[in-house]
Structures are given as structure tokens and as C-alpha cells.
Amino acid sequence: MSDVHLVGLGGTISMRDFGAGAVPFSSAVSIAERIEGFGGAEDLAKIGGSEVDIDLIERLACRCAELVADGVGGIVVTTGTDSIEEVTTWLAYRQRWPVPIAVTGAMVVGERPDSDGAANLTDALTVVTSGENIDPVVVFAGKVFAAREVLKVSGIARDAFAAPGRGPLAAVAGGVIRWHRCLPRGPVHGRPTAPVVPVPIVVSSLGDDGDLLSYAGSRHPAVIVAANGAGNMPPGQAAAAQRLLADGVLVVVTTRAADAQVAPIYGYPGGVATLQAAGAVLAPGLSPHRARLLVSLGLAQSLEPGEVRSLIELEAGA
């Protein structure tokens, strides 16, 4: 019997369309039966991707740790594609896994005969049985993506994931993996020691007066800004960020740009170099959602702002 275990969270791969829209229907056990190769399967949840929260992905991490302790040789996680980025990233941040973990799902409802779910599941199984010493990955549409790089780039296309500015790690088809590049294993940050309270993400847009950022910062110890370009904000929003920084709120600057790269290039009011000089933390290489997970994890470990800054710098250098 295979020692690869399937853990289901629901998502499109589990769904059936009853006429008023697709909803979760199939169990992980029935999904695993669609292809040969799984030694066991279980559901942690049966929900849509946007219903997944950090409490659930932390339960997933704990369950994966239990499965590893029980001797599984690999884990495949199925979830809604809206949650794939965060699910995979949280697993990569939480601990160094001694077995491969692949996260996958489907863009076409799993109960349809033309669903991409079975193909994605087969490819994920190929990856976790390959013997490669890798951090968690996303396997989708014949490609393998690193947890720290993958981005959902379409809400409807079957080829819904990419790694802008980086590309996939490998291609997989017919039980064969062709590796394009190999990443060193990234840093791990441990488990939360208190309930995780997610910090907000505020998006920059032209002419933003900063009111929304001010409100978010008044309620949370840290705020992630999905800024423009290299990390720039409109003047009104930048002024709000500087007031928050003066009050001790951690302001983390990411970008709306798909490659997630920020750099202290511009010194005009609202320019990223000006914000960095005022104490904002730049997070090059981290998407807004990844920065949110990392900062929320650090705060749930009771880290001080300077220690959270160090977490971001560690990830940015990975």
C-alpha cells in the first residue's frame, strides 16, 4: 500500500453543480479513489477556497505534522484555488518537512467529466513520490511551483497559476518530472504560541487620502500595504503611513506588481525610499498575502516589532 496521504479541505475539486452554483460535495476518500496511488485520505474541511481561514491552515499544519510522525512518505493537500497560495505558504513557513507536500485542486468542478482535478491529483502524486527533498509546492496544470513564489493569475482559466518573474520549478506529465531549477530550502518560522489575529492589507490607489490606512493602523499593531510599483504610495496615504510609524505601528511595504519586488528607488513624497527612511519595512519578494501571513505568525509568537522586521528580512533574503 502507498504511504502517501491525501488531506482534503474542499474546493472546486470536491464540488458538484446543483444548478444554482457549484458547492462542495465529494469527500477526500472519494477523490482519492479517482486515481490509484493513495494509502489513505481524510477531510479536515469541505468548504470553498475563500472560506479557508488561518485557523484552518494551522490545523492543517498540525495534522500534517501528526501524519509525518506516523510515518507517511508524502502528503497531498486539496483545497480551493482561492486559498492555494496561502495554504502552501503557511506550510512552508511553519516547519521543515521531512517528506514532500504538494497542494493542488481544480479549476473545473470535480464532478464534471472534463474536470482537471484528476490530472492535477495524478501530477501531485508524482511529485510527492519523486524522492526530491523540497519545500511544499503547488502542482497545477502540469507545472510545479514553489510555495514562496506561486501566484493565482486567473479566476477562470485552467492554467490558473504562475510565478511571475521566476517561472515554474518543473513540468510534470505522464509520471515524469522535468526540473527547470532547484531552490534551496527556505527558512522556517515555527508555530504560533497564541491565537493568530490576521493583520490587514491596504491597497494603494491613485489619489488615496490615507483614511483607510489610518483606520486599519488604529486597530492593529501592523499593516501590510500593497503599494504601487517599487513600493510607492500616494502622498496622502504616505503621510498616514508616516503618522502610524511615529505611533509605533509596523508598516510593511509590498507591491501590487505581480513579481513582488520592492526597492528604495524613489525619494519624492510617497516614494518608497522616503517611506523606508521614515521606518517602513520593505518586503522584497513577498506578495502582500505572504507578508500578511508572516507578520501575523510573528505577532502570534509575541515577537516585538523589531523581531518581526527580522522575520521579513530573513524571508526577503531567502
C-alpha positions, 0 to 999 in steps of 0.5 A: 500500500502507498504511504502517501496521504491525501488531506482534503479541505474542499474546493472546486475539486470536491464540488458538484453543480446543483444548478444554482452554483457549484458547492462542495460535495465529494469527500477526500476518500472519494477523490482519492479513489479517482486515481490509484496511488493513495494509502489513505485520505481524510477531510479536515474541511469541505468548504470553498477556497475563500472560506479557508481561514488561518485557523484552518491552515494551522490545523492543517499544519498540525495534522500534517505534522501528526501524519509525518510522525506516523510515518507517511512518505508524502502528503497531498493537500486539496483545497480551493484555488482561492486559498492555494497560495496561502495554504502552501505558504503557511506550510512552508513557513511553519516547519521543515518537512521531512517528506514532500507536500504538494497542494493542488485542486481544480479549476473545473468542478470535480464532478464534471467529466472534463474536470482537471482535478484528476490530472492535477491529483495524478501530477501531485502524486508524482511529485510527492513520490519523486524522492526530491527533498523540497519545500511544499509546492503547488502542482497545477496544470502540469507545472510545479511551483514553489510555495514562496513564489506561486501566484493565482493569475486567473479566476477562470482559466485552467492554467490558473497559476504562475510565478511571475518573474521566476517561472515554474520549478518543473513540468510534470506529465505522464509520471515524469518530472522535468526540473527547470531549477532547484531552490534551496530550502527556505527558512522556517518560522515555527508555530504560533504560541497564541491565537493568530489575529490576521493583520490587514492589507491596504491597497494603494490607489491613485489619489488615496487620502490615507483614511483607510490606512489610518483606520486599519493602523488604529486597530492593529499593531501592523499593516501590510500595504500593497503599494504601487510599483517599487513600493510607492504610495500616494502622498496622502496615504504616505503621510498616514503611513508616516503618522502610524510609524511615529505611533509605533505601528509596523508598516510593511511595504509590498507591491501590487506588481505581480513579481513582488519586488520592492526597492528604495528607488524613489525619494519624492513624497510617497516614494518608497525610499522616503517611506523606508527612511521614515521606518517602513519595512520593505518586503522584497519578494513577498506578495502582500498575502505572504507578508500578511501571513508572516507578520501575523505568525510573528505577532502570534509568537509575541515577537516585538516589532523589531523581531518581526522586521527580522522575520521579513528580512530573513524571508526577503533574503531567502 
